Amino acid sequence: MTLQAKSAIAKGDGSFVIDYVQLNNLREDEVLVQIKAAGLCHTDYDSLSWGKPIIMGHEGAGIVIDVGDGVEDFVEGDPVILNWATPCMSCFQCQEGNQHICENHSPVVAGGNGHTPGQAHLGSAQWQGRAIERSFNIGTLSEYTIVKPSALVKFDSAKMPFSSGCIISCGVMTGYGSVVNSAQMKSGSSTVVLGTGGVGLNVIQAARISGAAKIIAIDIHAQRLEMAKQFGATHIIKADPDDKGLIQASLAVKKLTEGRGADYAFECTAVPDLCAAPLAMIRNAGTAVQVSGVEEEVTIDMNLFEWDKIYINPLYGKCRPQIDFPILEALYNKGDLMLDEMITRTYKLDQLQEALDDMIAGKNAKGVIVF
């Protein structure tokens, strides 16, 4: 039996169209999910220009509708959060505990398939008579999607709404995991967060949850800085857009940190010119984290590394979905992890252009498409 699914389809030339795709019969190792909510981030905007048609979306939550004959862990009716970094659990990196950079399934690691789901997923959907790929293996900006079981984590939708659950898929996990899994922040430390959009806010609240004593938020937008305080920032610095490399902002940081700089600094702006900025914010032997995943050539003054500074570039907060997603759910249920408050606005799928425009304009901490 085939199924029609209304979807957002990036055309590869910078534009998209809302149209129906045809989903084919389930294979024995696949699951059919009805998407209830899908979060938006800048990667979704980037996917418009990947040079080929692709079903958009990589943050999502929904309900299992059907499972293949070989699927044992999920049944019809299960509420699930989708995960784009699907591990195989058998390759070298998965065995090392690095499930987020699985050598067989990751859509982004070097040597993989780039921003594609690979041939194994090409038979799941068709558009205009041809097989079409899904963004990051899952394509959540669609009424329905077919995925592997490793792309799903169950959650309690009676306690966490789908709109909040869906943003765990990338933005929340990336911010939280960069603090807890990657930097392994120590309680009582000082930290700087550059950029207070969706990912930056999750870095801030992860630092708060981890017991950071001083959390300094830096942004050029006053409204975002006010939200940063709501999520746990103890100090805010409004940056000057003309402050190259945020050097002047780094001087303000040092005044707040006994003149030596912060223990940690997290870059969450996705601005290539600011890749080195966290190095200017930290003390000797401090840790700088490039959270936003800039993938282009940049020039860094090596003097910024003096002395013994550590610079790391983690992917997806070193996510282990079956371990980390339940932790985030528990923190939400406890009241420590703020998700509902992060969603500035919800949209229907037909309002996707408006949602993307609002995101690019910086109006939203997080926008969510609700089906």
GUMIMI-655895 format. One record per residue (C-alpha): residue number from 1; residue in one letter; x, y, z. Coordinates in pm, whole numbers, plus 50000, padded with zeros to 5 digits. Layout:
i NUM, aa A, east X, north Y, up Z
...
REM end
This chain:
i 1, aa M, east 50000, north 50000, up 50000
i 2, aa T, east 50132, north 50344, up 49910
i 3, aa L, east 50071, north 50668, up 50101
i 4, aa Q, east 50070, north 51031, up 49991
i 5, aa A, east 50249, north 51274, up 50224
i 6, aa K, east 50237, north 51652, up 50198
i 7, aa S, east 50598, north 51763, up 50225
i 8, aa A, east 50840, north 52053, up 50193
i 9, aa I, east 51077, north 51972, up 49909
i 10, aa A, east 51399, north 52167, up 49862
i 11, aa K, east 51463, north 52193, up 49488
i 12, aa G, east 51838, north 52239, up 49523
i 13, aa D, east 51848, north 52583, up 49364
i 14, aa G, east 51769, north 52788, up 49675
i 15, aa S, east 51392, north 52742, up 49655
i 16, aa F, east 51139, north 52490, up 49780
i 17, aa V, east 50790, north 52371, up 49699
i 18, aa I, east 50509, north 52223, up 49909
i 19, aa D, east 50394, north 51912, up 49727
i 20, aa Y, east 50298, north 51550, up 49781
i 21, aa V, east 50547, north 51264, up 49782
i 22, aa Q, east 50455, north 50900, up 49753
i 23, aa L, east 50574, north 50671, up 50030
i 24, aa N, east 50632, north 50310, up 49929
i 25, aa N, east 50570, north 49990, up 50122
i 26, aa L, east 50774, north 49938, up 50437
i 27, aa R, east 51078, north 49717, up 50425
i 28, aa E, east 51125, north 49474, up 50712
i 29, aa D, east 51368, north 49709, up 50893
i 30, aa E, east 51170, north 50033, up 50854
i 31, aa V, east 50915, north 50230, up 51055
i 32, aa L, east 50640, north 50461, up 50929
i 33, aa V, east 50602, north 50774, up 51146
i 34, aa Q, east 50331, north 51039, up 51131
i 35, aa I, east 50509, north 51366, up 51205
i 36, aa K, east 50329, north 51585, up 51460
i 37, aa A, east 50585, north 51867, up 51492
i 38, aa A, east 50914, north 51964, up 51328
i 39, aa G, east 51163, north 52223, up 51452
i 40, aa L, east 51347, north 52460, up 51220
i 41, aa C, east 51712, north 52558, up 51222
i 42, aa H, east 51954, north 52725, up 50980
i 43, aa T, east 52056, north 52388, up 50834
i 44, aa D, east 51704, north 52356, up 50693
i 45, aa Y, east 51756, north 52685, up 50514
i 46, aa D, east 52094, north 52565, up 50389
i 47, aa S, east 51932, north 52249, up 50248
i 48, aa L, east 51755, north 52463, up 49988
i 49, aa S, east 52088, north 52491, up 49806
i 50, aa W, east 52229, north 52138, up 49829
i 51, aa G, east 52199, north 52098, up 49452
i 52, aa K, east 51930, north 51831, up 49438
i 53, aa P, east 51569, north 51769, up 49541
i 54, aa I, east 51541, north 51657, up 49901
i 55, aa I, east 51261, north 51624, up 50157
i 56, aa M, east 51345, north 51892, up 50412
i 57, aa G, east 51366, north 51877, up 50791
i 58, aa H, east 51587, north 51708, up 51051
i 59, aa E, east 51413, north 51786, up 51381
i 60, aa G, east 51089, north 51604, up 51451
i 61, aa A, east 50854, north 51414, up 51678
i 62, aa G, east 50555, north 51203, up 51593
i 63, aa I, east 50365, north 50875, up 51628
i 64, aa V, east 50454, north 50532, up 51493
i 65, aa I, east 50188, north 50429, up 51240
i 66, aa D, east 50330, north 50098, up 51117
i 67, aa V, east 50645, north 49886, up 51146
i 68, aa G, east 50822, north 49639, up 50920
i 69, aa D, east 50815, north 49268, up 50997
i 70, aa G, east 51168, north 49276, up 51139
i 71, aa V, east 51113, north 49566, up 51382
i 72, aa E, east 51082, north 49457, up 51746
i 73, aa D, east 51137, north 49772, up 51954
i 74, aa F, east 50845, north 49983, up 51829
i 75, aa V, east 50472, north 49927, up 51785
i 76, aa E, east 50188, north 50126, up 51637
i 77, aa G, east 50099, north 50423, up 51860
i 78, aa D, east 50443, north 50478, up 52013
i 79, aa P, east 50526, north 50851, up 52046
i 80, aa V, east 50882, north 50908, up 51925
i 81, aa I, east 51146, north 51176, up 51883
i 82, aa L, east 51349, north 51144, up 51564
i 83, aa N, east 51727, north 51146, up 51564
i 84, aa W, east 51931, north 51229, up 51253
i 85, aa A, east 52264, north 51077, up 51364
i 86, aa T, east 52155, north 50715, up 51344
i 87, aa P, east 52418, north 50474, up 51479
i 88, aa C, east 52493, north 50126, up 51344
i 89, aa M, east 52647, north 50023, up 51681
i 90, aa S, east 52904, north 49801, up 51505
i 91, aa C, east 53155, north 50032, up 51331
i 92, aa F, east 53477, north 50156, up 51493
i 93, aa Q, east 53332, north 50491, up 51605
i 94, aa C, east 53013, north 50340, up 51747
i 95, aa Q, east 53221, north 50086, up 51939
i 96, aa E, east 53428, north 50378, up 52073
i 97, aa G, east 53107, north 50539, up 52201
i 98, aa N, east 53096, north 50799, up 51923
i 99, aa Q, east 52752, north 50713, up 51792
i 100, aa H, east 52708, north 51063, up 51649
i 101, aa I, east 52986, north 51005, up 51394
i 102, aa C, east 52891, north 50654, up 51290
i 103, aa E, east 53110, north 50547, up 50997
i 104, aa N, east 52823, north 50369, up 50824
i 105, aa H, east 52519, north 50591, up 50877
i 106, aa S, east 52629, north 50947, up 50955
i 107, aa P, east 52515, north 51187, up 50682
i 108, aa V, east 52785, north 51444, up 50760
i 109, aa V, east 53116, north 51287, up 50864
i 110, aa A, east 53411, north 51288, up 50624
i 111, aa G, east 53406, north 50986, up 50399
i 112, aa G, east 53031, north 50945, up 50436
i 113, aa N, east 52756, north 51042, up 50196
i 114, aa G, east 52754, north 51413, up 50266
i 115, aa H, east 52407, north 51560, up 50314
i 116, aa T, east 52235, north 51249, up 50180
i 117, aa P, east 52070, north 50944, up 50332
i 118, aa G, east 52252, north 50699, up 50107
i 119, aa Q, east 52114, north 50440, up 49869
i 120, aa A, east 51946, north 50238, up 50143
i 121, aa H, east 51680, north 50507, up 50184
i 122, aa L, east 51619, north 50599, up 49821
i 123, aa G, east 51340, north 50347, up 49776
i 124, aa S, east 51121, north 50490, up 50052
i 125, aa A, east 50971, north 50789, up 49871
i 126, aa Q, east 50911, north 50922, up 49524
i 127, aa W, east 50842, north 51269, up 49390
i 128, aa Q, east 50734, north 51337, up 49036
i 129, aa G, east 50800, north 50973, up 48951
i 130, aa R, east 51157, north 50965, up 49081
i 131, aa A, east 51315, north 50850, up 49407
i 132, aa I, east 51385, north 51138, up 49643
i 133, aa E, east 51621, north 51157, up 49939
i 134, aa R, east 51542, north 51275, up 50290
i 135, aa S, east 51736, north 51545, up 50470
i 136, aa F, east 51969, north 51378, up 50721
i 137, aa N, east 51797, north 51042, up 50666
i 138, aa I, east 51467, north 51153, up 50822
i 139, aa G, east 51301, north 51440, up 50628
i 140, aa T, east 51072, north 51564, up 50906
i 141, aa L, east 50903, north 51848, up 50715
i 142, aa S, east 50652, north 51598, up 50586
i 143, aa E, east 50324, north 51457, up 50711
i 144, aa Y, east 50477, north 51109, up 50715
i 145, aa T, east 50829, north 50969, up 50697
i 146, aa I, east 50986, north 50623, up 50673
i 147, aa V, east 51298, north 50571, up 50885
i 148, aa K, east 51517, north 50305, up 51040
i 149, aa P, east 51441, north 50210, up 51404
i 150, aa S, east 51778, north 50357, up 51509
i 151, aa A, east 51639, north 50700, up 51414
i 152, aa L, east 51372, north 50683, up 51685
i 153, aa V, east 51361, north 50727, up 52062
i 154, aa K, east 51037, north 50676, up 52257
i 155, aa F, east 50912, north 50948, up 52492
i 156, aa D, east 50608, north 51027, up 52705
i 157, aa S, east 50396, north 51264, up 52496
i 158, aa A, east 50150, north 51301, up 52783
i 159, aa K, east 50415, north 51496, up 52976
i 160, aa M, east 50608, north 51659, up 52691
i 161, aa P, east 50416, north 51803, up 52392
i 162, aa F, east 50532, north 51706, up 52045
i 163, aa S, east 50626, north 52068, up 51974
i 164, aa S, east 50876, north 52062, up 52260
i 165, aa G, east 50994, north 51708, up 52196
i 166, aa C, east 51079, north 51778, up 51834
i 167, aa I, east 51341, north 52043, up 51911
i 168, aa I, east 51544, north 51793, up 52114
i 169, aa S, east 51631, north 51633, up 51779
i 170, aa C, east 51911, north 51878, up 51700
i 171, aa G, east 51921, north 52226, up 51856
i 172, aa V, east 51866, north 52122, up 52218
i 173, aa M, east 52089, north 51816, up 52195
i 174, aa T, east 52367, north 52010, up 52024
i 175, aa G, east 52370, north 52286, up 52286
i 176, aa Y, east 52328, north 52064, up 52590
i 177, aa G, east 52565, north 51795, up 52468
i 178, aa S, east 52838, north 52045, up 52381
i 179, aa V, east 52845, north 52148, up 52746
i 180, aa V, east 52790, north 51817, up 52921
i 181, aa N, east 52932, north 51553, up 52685
i 182, aa S, east 53198, north 51746, up 52494
i 183, aa A, east 53335, north 52014, up 52729
i 184, aa Q, east 53241, north 51818, up 53044
i 185, aa M, east 53189, north 52146, up 53227
i 186, aa K, east 53282, north 52150, up 53595
i 187, aa S, east 53046, north 52282, up 53860
i 188, aa G, east 53136, north 52629, up 53987
i 189, aa S, east 53307, north 52730, up 53663
i 190, aa S, east 53270, north 53043, up 53452
i 191, aa T, east 53154, north 53033, up 53091
i 192, aa V, east 53088, north 53261, up 52796
i 193, aa V, east 52825, north 53194, up 52529
i 194, aa L, east 52864, north 53379, up 52198
i 195, aa G, east 52527, north 53399, up 52026
i 196, aa T, east 52198, north 53345, up 52206
i 197, aa G, east 51978, north 53190, up 51939
i 198, aa G, east 51826, north 52845, up 51981
i 199, aa V, east 52155, north 52656, up 52023
i 200, aa G, east 52311, north 52926, up 52239
i 201, aa L, east 52014, north 52926, up 52477
i 202, aa N, east 52058, north 52552, up 52522
i 203, aa V, east 52427, north 52599, up 52596
i 204, aa I, east 52324, north 52854, up 52858
i 205, aa Q, east 52073, north 52630, up 53028
i 206, aa A, east 52307, north 52332, up 53012
i 207, aa A, east 52570, north 52544, up 53189
i 208, aa R, east 52310, north 52639, up 53450
i 209, aa I, east 52210, north 52274, up 53499
i 210, aa S, east 52580, north 52181, up 53526
i 211, aa G, east 52626, north 52427, up 53810
i 212, aa A, east 52825, north 52702, up 53639
i 213, aa A, east 52874, north 52993, up 53878
i 214, aa K, east 52904, north 53260, up 53610
i 215, aa I, east 52735, north 53247, up 53268
i 216, aa I, east 52812, north 53543, up 53040
i 217, aa A, east 52594, north 53578, up 52730
i 218, aa I, east 52710, north 53789, up 52434
i 219, aa D, east 52492, north 53896, up 52142
i 220, aa I, east 52422, north 54199, up 51924
i 221, aa H, east 52045, north 54173, up 51988
i 222, aa A, east 51913, north 54316, up 52317
i 223, aa Q, east 51594, north 54108, up 52297
i 224, aa R, east 51791, north 53785, up 52274
i 225, aa L, east 52005, north 53885, up 52570
i 226, aa E, east 51693, north 53934, up 52780
i 227, aa M, east 51587, north 53581, up 52689
i 228, aa A, east 51935, north 53460, up 52778
i 229, aa K, east 51880, north 53583, up 53134
i 230, aa Q, east 51556, north 53386, up 53148
i 231, aa F, east 51745, north 53069, up 53055
i 232, aa G, east 52023, north 53120, up 53310
i 233, aa A, east 52271, north 53388, up 53203
i 234, aa T, east 52410, north 53571, up 53505
i 235, aa H, east 52570, north 53851, up 53299
i 236, aa I, east 52504, north 53990, up 52953
i 237, aa I, east 52722, north 54186, up 52711
i 238, aa K, east 52569, north 54359, up 52409
i 239, aa A, east 52830, north 54333, up 52139
i 240, aa D, east 52909, north 54599, up 51881
i 241, aa P, east 52860, north 54460, up 51527
i 242, aa D, east 53181, north 54644, up 51430
i 243, aa D, east 53385, north 54474, up 51705
i 244, aa K, east 53604, north 54252, up 51485
i 245, aa G, east 53664, north 53915, up 51646
i 246, aa L, east 53475, north 54044, up 51954
i 247, aa I, east 53804, north 54167, up 52100
i 248, aa Q, east 53634, north 54452, up 52288
i 249, aa A, east 53375, north 54209, up 52422
i 250, aa S, east 53659, north 53982, up 52538
i 251, aa L, east 53798, north 54269, up 52747
i 252, aa A, east 53460, north 54301, up 52916
i 253, aa V, east 53464, north 53926, up 52982
i 254, aa K, east 53803, north 53951, up 53149
i 255, aa K, east 53675, north 54225, up 53378
i 256, aa L, east 53404, north 53983, up 53490
i 257, aa T, east 53648, north 53696, up 53543
i 258, aa E, east 53922, north 53838, up 53765
i 259, aa G, east 54119, north 53953, up 53463
i 260, aa R, east 54209, north 53606, up 53340
i 261, aa G, east 53917, north 53503, up 53116
i 262, aa A, east 53646, north 53241, up 53151
i 263, aa D, east 53699, north 52869, up 53205
i 264, aa Y, east 53488, north 52787, up 52898
i 265, aa A, east 53360, north 52972, up 52592
i 266, aa F, east 53110, north 52845, up 52335
i 267, aa E, east 53071, north 52990, up 51983
i 268, aa C, east 52707, north 52956, up 51870
i 269, aa T, east 52677, north 53224, up 51600
i 270, aa A, east 52767, north 53023, up 51285
i 271, aa V, east 52961, north 53334, up 51172
i 272, aa P, east 53296, north 53220, up 51027
i 273, aa D, east 53471, north 53541, up 51134
i 274, aa L, east 53391, north 53454, up 51497
i 275, aa C, east 53536, north 53104, up 51498
i 276, aa A, east 53842, north 53227, up 51691
i 277, aa A, east 53646, north 53455, up 51922
i 278, aa P, east 53599, north 53200, up 52203
i 279, aa L, east 53978, north 53167, up 52228
i 280, aa A, east 53996, north 53537, up 52316
i 281, aa M, east 53741, north 53483, up 52593
i 282, aa I, east 53905, north 53203, up 52790
i 283, aa R, east 54186, north 53189, up 53042
i 284, aa N, east 54514, north 53005, up 52993
i 285, aa A, east 54434, north 52632, up 52992
i 286, aa G, east 54067, north 52712, up 52930
i 287, aa T, east 53842, north 52535, up 52680
i 288, aa A, east 53691, north 52692, up 52366
i 289, aa V, east 53409, north 52510, up 52188
i 290, aa Q, east 53303, north 52574, up 51828
i 291, aa V, east 52941, north 52463, up 51857
i 292, aa S, east 52784, north 52600, up 51540
i 293, aa G, east 52965, north 52376, up 51293
i 294, aa V, east 53126, north 52624, up 51057
i 295, aa E, east 53260, north 52427, up 50758
i 296, aa E, east 53488, north 52659, up 50565
i 297, aa E, east 53843, north 52788, up 50570
i 298, aa V, east 53918, north 53051, up 50834
i 299, aa T, east 54234, north 53222, up 50956
i 300, aa I, east 54319, north 53214, up 51327
i 301, aa D, east 54590, north 53411, up 51505
i 302, aa M, east 54789, north 53145, up 51691
i 303, aa N, east 54865, north 53396, up 51966
i 304, aa L, east 54509, north 53338, up 52081
i 305, aa F, east 54606, north 52984, up 52182
i 306, aa E, east 54860, north 53101, up 52440
i 307, aa W, east 54885, north 52922, up 52668
i 308, aa D, east 54758, north 52561, up 52693
i 309, aa K, east 54415, north 52652, up 52560
i 310, aa I, east 54199, north 52372, up 52420
i 311, aa Y, east 53980, north 52423, up 52111
i 312, aa I, east 53726, north 52154, up 52020
i 313, aa N, east 53477, north 52122, up 51735
i 314, aa P, east 53215, north 51867, up 51844
i 315, aa L, east 52930, north 51737, up 51628
i 316, aa Y, east 52576, north 51717, up 51768
i 317, aa G, east 52701, north 51737, up 52126
i 318, aa K, east 52846, north 51382, up 52100
i 319, aa C, east 52488, north 51255, up 52100
i 320, aa R, east 52407, north 50900, up 52206
i 321, aa P, east 52034, north 50913, up 52131
i 322, aa Q, east 51908, north 50624, up 52342
i 323, aa I, east 52104, north 50758, up 52641
i 324, aa D, east 52088, north 51135, up 52600
i 325, aa F, east 51728, north 51186, up 52485
i 326, aa P, east 51582, north 51021, up 52798
i 327, aa I, east 51813, north 51238, up 53011
i 328, aa L, east 51681, north 51551, up 52840
i 329, aa E, east 51325, north 51428, up 52885
i 330, aa A, east 51387, north 51370, up 53257
i 331, aa L, east 51537, north 51719, up 53297
i 332, aa Y, east 51232, north 51865, up 53122
i 333, aa N, east 50992, north 51675, up 53346
i 334, aa K, east 51186, north 51793, up 53650
i 335, aa G, east 51155, north 52155, up 53536
i 336, aa D, east 51528, north 52211, up 53479
i 337, aa L, east 51528, north 52201, up 53098
i 338, aa M, east 51315, north 52479, up 52945
i 339, aa L, east 51169, north 52374, up 52612
i 340, aa D, east 50818, north 52520, up 52594
i 341, aa E, east 50961, north 52866, up 52666
i 342, aa M, east 51205, north 52836, up 52377
i 343, aa I, east 50936, north 52809, up 52109
i 344, aa T, east 50870, north 53163, up 51995
i 345, aa R, east 50607, north 53070, up 51739
i 346, aa T, east 50444, north 52772, up 51568
i 347, aa Y, east 50349, north 52755, up 51200
i 348, aa K, east 50163, north 52530, up 50959
i 349, aa L, east 50356, north 52364, up 50677
i 350, aa D, east 50206, north 52606, up 50425
i 351, aa Q, east 50364, north 52889, up 50628
i 352, aa L, east 50717, north 52752, up 50587
i 353, aa Q, east 50842, north 53053, up 50390
i 354, aa E, east 50726, north 53287, up 50667
i 355, aa A, east 50886, north 53062, up 50927
i 356, aa L, east 51218, north 53060, up 50742
i 357, aa D, east 51204, north 53439, up 50696
i 358, aa D, east 51143, north 53487, up 51070
i 359, aa M, east 51433, north 53258, up 51154
i 360, aa I, east 51677, north 53435, up 50922
i 361, aa A, east 51563, north 53773, up 51059
i 362, aa G, east 51639, north 53655, up 51414
i 363, aa K, east 51279, north 53691, up 51533
i 364, aa N, east 51256, north 53344, up 51682
i 365, aa A, east 51450, north 53157, up 51943
i 366, aa K, east 51289, north 52854, up 51787
i 367, aa G, east 51017, north 52817, up 51526
i 368, aa V, east 50821, north 52492, up 51498
i 369, aa I, east 50603, north 52354, up 51220
i 370, aa V, east 50298, north 52182, up 51372
i 371, aa F, east 50106, north 51926, up 51165
REM end
